[in-house]
Amino acid sequence: MPPSCAELSIVVVTWRSADDVGPLLDSLAGPLAEGAELIVVENASGDATPALVHARVPGARVIENATNRGFGAAANQGLAASQRAYVLFLNPDTVVQEGAIGRALAHMADDPTIAVLGCRTLNADGSVQHTADRFHNVGGLVRQAIAGRRGANPAPRGAAPAMTCDVDWVYGSFLLGRRDVLEALGGFDEAYDMYGEDLDLCHRVHVTGGRVVYFTGATVVHRGNRSGAHRYGERRDVEVLRGTLRFFRRRRGAAEERTFRALAAGSFAAKSMLNAVGALGGKADAAARARVYARMAWLCATGDRSAP
């Protein structure tokens, strides 16, 4: 018999999410009515998010942090407070389609080798969002650095498989896991602030013999990393790169991280100069891209000085 939503804890980490979390809470009405528990970890937004959650879902548990602890640490607070066999981490700017959570739970329960599950994700305009990816090696990341367009209106990273399949890792906007697996792994690595913790978690799942699955039978709408945009603005891609460097150092070793930094720094610097020239010629968004590439080149050249 497939599990019911009464066996599910839903954890949402919020930061300045008062304009976003309402539609998510509305979309969770079905699972909450069926007994799912909702835990919201509020990362010191200073806005109306806690009051809004209490008003919409009186039974929700809201943990209010005095400072912004970052996603990984806050998600672990939610995991520690939760009490059910399955734990679903959702971004506050997602909207879950009807029946999606039940189907995802049933698929996971049907195969005990699945440790973590992500699902089909759409952008607000209905286009498919890429929310699965590979564990890149140095060569793959350098090719991506050379070919990828970053800054204003970046090209999508990752993939969106057409069929349910095993993947290396899934993005944390919708991440369903088994409590026993998550607890055995120690939850998310709190060395990551906002980007890279989902990559790291899925890597550790694979190391311990678990499977990560991208499930197309459930769909959510994700309105584009609004917390990251609020917090980092133009620097968001720099922070994504910082998370990647941190992952390489922690899981692949300092030598691979240094190799990637050395190769990518020159690529980003060249792209910064090319965009700076384009800005002089009046190309739209070129100046913004030049600034972002320059910051990425500097991060690669100097390393992540904020790393624990």
Sequence and secondary structure as in RCSB ss.txt:
>XXXX:A:sequence
MPPSCAELSIVVVTWRSADDVGPLLDSLAGPLAEGAELIVVENASGDATPALVHARVPGARVIENATNRGFGAAA
NQGLAASQRAYVLFLNPDTVVQEGAIGRALAHMADDPTIAVLGCRTLNADGSVQHTADRFHNVGGLVRQAIAGRR
GANPAPRGAAPAMTCDVDWVYGSFLLGRRDVLEALGGFDEAYDMYGEDLDLCHRVHVTGGRVVYFTGATVVHRGN
RSGAHRYGERRDVEVLRGTLRFFRRRRGAAEERTFRALAAGSFAAKSMLNAVGALGGKADAAARARVYARMAWLC
ATGDRSAP
>XXXX:A:secstr
    GGGEEEEEEESS TTTHHHHHHHTHHHHHTT EEEEEE S  SSHHHHHHHH TT EEEE SS   HHHHH
HHHHHH  SSEEEEE TTEEE TTHHHHHHHHHHH TTEEEEEEEEE TTS EE  EE    HHHHHHHHHH   
SSS    SB  SS EE SEE TTEEEEEHHHHHHHTSS TT SSSSHHHHHHHHHHHTT EEEEEEEEEEEE   
HHHHHHHGGGHHHHHHHHHHHHIIIII HHHHHHHHHHHHHHHHHHHHHHHHHHHTT TTHHHHHHHHHHHHHHH
HH  TT  
